[in-house]
């Protein structure tokens, strides 16, 4: 059941890239390279914004010395959401239908068979798959199968606890869940179909996504999304709505909520890397608020 525990970390970068790519690349003239960014204003102690990828790949989880140094010396660590057991349990409970409702009753048989087959690769048996909501299937299939469950975000959370660095969350798990629950079941099924349409391509896309992340080139990462955009046809409006809720709306909320930590100074803030670039990305939103931002790594 390891995939369930990873679903507390909703920023499924791959899903954004594969389904909502046209909205990602806001400004081709602006090249943004770097995963660790210094944020400061005059007479303020600098803080640091780090772009993560929700992955357990060892190449990702071995933080470079410079990133590790800023992390260990930070006066606070802020993540998208606090990853305590309470948040994880709320997320897991929200993924499932209750009562008599079930996925096999909601979708046509052929589609359900494809879902069950795809979820077996995540060690999710049919008896469990049957009760998953469509959005929960989408989230699960939009990340690589887990072997350890030790994704980068969770490791940062655990390390901050060990170092006794104060921990904060930019969002609540309820707010993250609301992104998905806001869609009707019919809309969730459409998103599920879009995901399954490209399920065989996922391993190659996962590999390429990791490669681009490790190159630290946010612009190239976004271009990858554009180059691999999906033909959603009549579903383009729905996919764009998903992206707006998943990224743009959350960026606006997160930049407001990180202000207290930035005012304190020496904060280490870690969010999904694709929240950083673009006209509506965190880097731009911080600049609009008068902050200087520049890449450290």
C-alpha positions as CSV (number, residue, x, y, z in Angstrom):
1,X,0.0,0.0,0.0
2,X,3.0,2.3,-0.3
3,X,1.5,4.4,-3.1
4,X,-1.3,5.6,-0.7
5,X,1.3,7.1,1.6
6,X,2.8,9.1,-1.2
7,X,-0.5,10.6,-2.1
8,X,-0.3,13.1,0.7
9,X,2.1,15.0,-1.6
10,X,-0.2,16.2,-4.3
11,X,2.0,18.0,-6.7
12,X,2.1,15.3,-9.3
13,X,4.6,17.0,-11.5
14,X,4.3,14.5,-14.3
15,X,0.5,14.9,-14.5
16,X,0.9,18.6,-14.9
17,X,3.5,18.2,-17.7
18,X,1.7,15.5,-19.7
19,X,-1.8,17.0,-19.5
20,X,-1.5,20.7,-19.0
21,X,1.6,21.5,-21.0
22,X,0.3,24.4,-23.1
23,X,-0.3,26.5,-20.0
24,X,3.1,25.8,-18.5
25,X,5.4,27.7,-20.8
26,X,4.5,31.3,-20.1
27,X,7.6,33.1,-21.4
28,X,10.0,31.5,-23.8
29,X,12.3,34.5,-23.6
30,X,12.9,34.0,-20.0
31,X,15.4,31.3,-19.1
32,X,15.3,30.1,-15.5
33,X,17.9,27.6,-14.4
34,X,18.4,26.5,-10.9
35,X,16.7,24.5,-8.1
36,X,17.9,26.6,-5.1
37,X,17.1,30.3,-5.2
38,X,18.0,33.0,-2.7
39,X,15.2,35.4,-1.8
40,X,15.9,38.7,-0.1
41,X,15.0,42.4,0.3
42,X,17.0,45.3,1.6
43,X,17.7,44.9,5.3
44,X,16.2,41.4,5.4
45,X,18.0,38.1,6.2
46,X,18.0,36.0,3.0
47,X,15.9,32.9,2.7
48,X,16.0,30.1,0.2
49,X,13.4,28.5,-2.1
50,X,14.1,24.9,-3.3
51,X,12.4,23.1,-6.1
52,X,11.7,19.5,-5.5
53,X,10.4,16.6,-7.6
54,X,8.2,14.1,-5.8
55,X,10.4,11.1,-6.3
56,X,12.4,8.4,-4.5
57,X,15.1,8.3,-7.2
58,X,18.5,8.2,-5.4
59,X,19.9,10.8,-7.8
60,X,17.2,13.2,-6.6
61,X,17.4,12.3,-2.9
62,X,21.2,12.8,-2.6
63,X,21.1,16.5,-2.0
64,X,24.1,18.5,-3.3
65,X,26.4,19.8,-0.5
66,X,25.4,23.4,-1.1
67,X,21.7,22.6,-0.8
68,X,22.3,20.4,2.3
69,X,24.3,23.2,3.9
70,X,21.5,25.8,3.6
71,X,18.9,23.3,4.7
72,X,20.8,22.3,7.9
73,X,21.6,25.9,8.8
74,X,18.0,27.1,8.3
75,X,16.0,28.6,11.1
76,X,12.8,27.1,9.7
77,X,11.8,24.6,7.0
78,X,8.5,25.0,5.1
79,X,7.0,22.4,2.8
80,X,3.9,22.3,0.7
81,X,2.1,20.4,3.5
82,X,3.2,19.0,6.9
83,X,3.6,15.3,6.4
84,X,2.5,14.0,9.7
85,X,0.5,10.8,10.2
86,X,-2.7,12.8,10.7
87,X,-2.4,14.4,7.2
88,X,-1.5,11.1,5.6
89,X,-4.5,9.4,7.1
90,X,-6.8,12.2,5.9
91,X,-5.4,11.9,2.4
92,X,-5.8,8.1,2.3
93,X,-9.4,8.3,3.6
94,X,-10.3,10.9,1.0
95,X,-9.1,8.6,-1.8
96,X,-11.9,6.0,-1.3
97,X,-15.6,5.8,-2.0
98,X,-17.7,5.0,1.0
99,X,-20.9,3.0,1.3
100,X,-22.1,1.2,-1.8
101,X,-20.4,3.5,-4.3
102,X,-17.5,2.0,-6.2
103,X,-15.3,2.6,-9.3
104,X,-16.6,-0.5,-11.1
105,X,-20.1,0.9,-10.9
106,X,-19.1,4.3,-12.1
107,X,-17.1,3.5,-15.3
108,X,-17.6,1.2,-18.2
109,X,-16.2,-2.3,-17.9
110,X,-13.4,-2.0,-20.5
111,X,-12.1,1.1,-18.8
112,X,-12.3,-0.5,-15.3
113,X,-10.3,-3.5,-16.6
114,X,-7.5,-1.1,-17.8
115,X,-7.5,0.6,-14.4
116,X,-7.2,-2.6,-12.5
117,X,-4.4,-3.8,-14.7
118,X,-2.5,-0.5,-14.4
119,X,-2.8,-0.4,-10.6
120,X,-1.4,-3.9,-10.2
121,X,2.0,-2.4,-11.1
122,X,1.6,-0.3,-7.9
123,X,0.8,-3.4,-5.8
124,X,-2.8,-2.3,-5.5
125,X,-5.1,-5.3,-5.7
126,X,-8.5,-5.3,-7.4
127,X,-10.4,-5.3,-4.1
128,X,-8.8,-2.0,-3.2
129,X,-8.9,-0.5,-6.7
130,X,-12.6,-1.0,-6.8
131,X,-13.1,1.6,-4.0
132,X,-10.7,4.2,-5.3
133,X,-12.1,7.5,-6.6
134,X,-11.2,8.4,-10.2
135,X,-8.9,11.3,-9.1
136,X,-7.1,9.0,-6.7
137,X,-6.3,6.6,-9.6
138,X,-5.1,9.6,-11.7
139,X,-2.7,10.7,-8.9
140,X,-1.4,7.2,-8.4
141,X,-0.8,6.5,-12.1
142,X,0.9,9.9,-12.5
143,X,3.9,9.0,-10.3
144,X,6.4,6.1,-10.7
145,X,5.6,2.9,-8.8
146,X,7.1,3.2,-5.3
147,X,9.7,0.8,-3.9
148,X,10.6,2.6,-0.6
149,X,8.0,5.4,-0.4
150,X,11.0,7.7,0.7
151,X,10.4,10.6,-1.6
152,X,12.5,13.8,-1.4
153,X,9.8,15.9,0.3
154,X,9.3,13.2,3.0
155,X,13.0,13.0,3.6
156,X,13.3,16.7,4.1
157,X,10.4,16.5,6.6
158,X,12.1,13.7,8.5
159,X,15.5,15.4,8.4
160,X,14.1,18.7,9.7
161,X,12.5,16.8,12.6
162,X,15.8,15.1,13.4
163,X,17.6,18.4,13.4
164,X,14.8,20.0,15.5
165,X,14.3,22.7,12.9
166,X,10.8,24.3,13.2
167,X,8.5,22.9,10.4
168,X,5.7,24.7,8.6
169,X,3.2,23.9,5.8
170,X,2.1,26.3,3.1
171,X,-1.2,24.4,2.8
172,X,-3.4,22.0,4.7
173,X,-4.1,18.6,3.4
174,X,-7.8,19.6,3.1
175,X,-6.9,22.4,0.7
176,X,-4.9,20.0,-1.4
177,X,-7.7,17.5,-1.5
178,X,-10.1,20.2,-2.5
179,X,-8.3,20.6,-5.8
180,X,-9.5,17.1,-6.7
181,X,-12.8,17.0,-5.0
182,X,-13.9,20.2,-6.7
183,X,-14.3,18.2,-10.0
184,X,-17.5,16.2,-10.6
185,X,-17.2,12.5,-10.9
186,X,-17.8,12.8,-14.7
187,X,-14.9,15.3,-14.9
188,X,-12.7,12.9,-12.9
189,X,-13.5,10.1,-15.3
190,X,-12.5,12.3,-18.2
191,X,-9.1,13.0,-16.5
192,X,-8.8,9.3,-15.8
193,X,-9.3,8.5,-19.5
194,X,-6.7,11.1,-20.5
195,X,-4.2,9.5,-18.1
196,X,-4.8,5.9,-19.3
197,X,-4.5,7.0,-22.9
198,X,-0.8,7.5,-22.4
199,X,-0.1,4.9,-19.7
200,X,2.4,2.9,-21.8
201,X,4.5,6.0,-22.4
202,X,4.8,6.8,-18.7
203,X,8.1,5.0,-17.9
204,X,10.0,6.9,-20.6
205,X,8.4,10.2,-19.5
206,X,9.4,9.6,-15.9
207,X,13.0,9.0,-17.0
208,X,13.1,12.1,-19.1
209,X,11.5,14.2,-16.4
210,X,14.1,13.1,-13.8
211,X,16.9,13.8,-16.3
212,X,15.7,17.3,-16.9
213,X,15.2,18.0,-13.2
214,X,18.8,16.9,-12.5
215,X,20.0,19.4,-15.1
216,X,18.3,22.1,-13.1
217,X,16.9,23.8,-16.2
218,X,13.4,24.9,-15.4
219,X,12.8,26.3,-18.8
220,X,13.8,23.0,-20.5
221,X,11.6,21.2,-18.1
222,X,8.7,23.3,-19.2
223,X,9.6,22.9,-22.9
224,X,9.5,19.2,-22.4
225,X,5.9,19.5,-21.4
226,X,5.1,21.6,-24.5
227,X,6.8,19.1,-26.8
228,X,4.9,16.2,-25.2
229,X,1.6,17.9,-25.0
230,X,-1.5,15.7,-25.3
231,X,-4.3,16.0,-27.7
232,X,-7.2,16.5,-25.3
233,X,-9.6,17.5,-27.9
234,X,-12.9,18.6,-26.3
235,X,-11.3,18.1,-22.9
236,X,-8.9,21.0,-23.2
237,X,-11.0,23.3,-21.1
238,X,-11.2,20.7,-18.3
239,X,-7.5,20.1,-18.4
240,X,-6.8,23.9,-18.3
241,X,-9.1,24.2,-15.3
242,X,-7.2,21.4,-13.5
243,X,-3.9,23.2,-14.2
244,X,-5.3,26.5,-12.9
245,X,-6.4,24.9,-9.6
246,X,-3.4,22.7,-9.3
247,X,-0.7,25.3,-10.0
248,X,-1.8,28.9,-10.5
249,X,-4.3,29.1,-7.6
250,X,-1.9,27.3,-5.3
251,X,1.0,29.5,-6.3
252,X,-1.0,32.6,-5.3
253,X,-1.9,31.1,-1.9
254,X,1.6,29.8,-1.2
255,X,3.4,33.1,-1.9
256,X,1.1,34.8,0.5
257,X,1.7,32.2,3.2
258,X,5.4,32.1,3.0
259,X,5.7,35.9,3.8
260,X,5.9,35.3,7.6
261,X,8.8,33.0,7.2
262,X,10.5,35.3,4.8
263,X,10.2,38.2,7.2
264,X,11.8,36.1,9.9
265,X,14.7,35.3,7.5
266,X,16.9,32.3,7.0
267,X,13.9,30.1,5.9
268,X,14.3,27.0,3.7
269,X,11.1,26.6,1.6
270,X,10.7,23.5,-0.5
271,X,7.9,23.1,-3.1
272,X,7.5,21.2,-6.4
273,X,9.9,22.6,-9.0
274,X,7.2,23.5,-11.5
275,X,5.7,25.9,-9.0
276,X,8.8,28.1,-9.5
277,X,9.0,29.3,-13.2
278,X,6.7,31.2,-15.5
279,X,4.7,34.4,-15.3
280,X,2.5,33.0,-12.5
281,X,5.3,31.0,-10.9
282,X,6.6,31.7,-7.4
283,X,9.8,33.3,-8.6
284,X,7.9,35.9,-10.6
285,X,5.3,36.4,-7.8
286,X,8.1,37.1,-5.3
287,X,9.7,39.6,-7.7
288,X,6.4,41.4,-8.0
289,X,6.3,41.7,-4.2
290,X,9.7,43.4,-4.3
291,X,12.0,40.5,-3.5
292,X,15.3,39.9,-5.3
293,X,15.6,36.3,-6.5
294,X,18.7,34.6,-7.9
295,X,19.9,31.1,-8.4
296,X,22.3,29.7,-5.8
297,X,22.4,26.1,-7.3
